Amino acid sequence: MRRVIGVDPGLASTGWGVLDCQGGKIRHVAHGSIETKAGRPQAERLFLIMESLRSVLDTYNPAEAAVEILFFGKNVSSAIPVAEARGVIFAVLAERGLPVLEFRPNAIKQGVTGVASADKKQVQEMVRIILGLPTIPKPNHAADALATAICAANAG
């Protein structure tokens, strides 16, 4: 059995989702998000992400990780805090010696729904269906992290 953690990086909200994979079957283990408060010092927010992710890794002990690749839209300045959060996430994953797969947003959409241009609601509904959950995982960043983990599970 392989245990995979998917991570959806963000400064305000970093989503995570843990799956077990065996013999082509994927089973939901847990999901959640790491929330940081706007207005707090940047260093404090990044430290909270680091410490919280360490705690998640201690609790679920995944063997590998998957992270969404940062997509720079028109507003590059808003992507900088996300890039900083990604840096902290990668440092923690490297600290634990976890191999990391990276997926572009359209590859995640394609991998989960079969359509690279799928919208967020379609992806979230397919995550629910694939994992046999009664409702769409909340918050949205956790659902995105589970979608990333599904891609890693299917890649391995």
Buried (B, 14 or more C-beta within 10 A) or exposed (E): EBBBBBBBBBBBBBBBBBBBBEEEEBBBBBBBBBBBEEEEEEEEBBEBBBEBBEEBBEEBEBBBBBBBBBEEEEEEEEBEBBEBBBBBBBEBBEEBEBEBBBBBBBBBBBBBBEEEEBEEEBBBBBBBEBBEBEEBBEBBBBBBBBBBBBBBBEEE
